[in-house]
Amino acid sequence: MLLRWLADRLARREALSPELKQGRELLAAIDAGGIPLNPAIINRIARNLGLEVSTSAAVEETIGRIRAAVERGTNAFSAEDGLR
């Protein structure tokens, strides 16, 4: 029973959108001590998440907005998961 529950949770985690996965991977790398070297990549990830980003925006600000968007998306996915 526990193994089935765990397998279901893992399967649903993999069902996250590619945009959310990419955002989570970026944030995990930053949290692990990685430093984003290319602001264009950061901006592309933000835009893929539906954020409007100015090319003159500070990378730190954009990362904060990505973090909030990923959290919202993950929470929405978790809430939807709870309805099943």
Sequence and secondary structure as in RCSB ss.txt:
>XXXX:A:sequence
MLLRWLADRLARREALSPELKQGRELLAAIDAGGIPLNPAIINRIARNLGLEVSTSAAVEETIGRIRAAVERGTN
AFSAEDGLR
>XXXX:A:secstr
 HHHHHHHHHHHHHTS HHHHHHHHHHHHHHTT     HHHHHHHHHHTT    TTS HHHHHHHHHHHHHHHHH
HHHHHHHT 
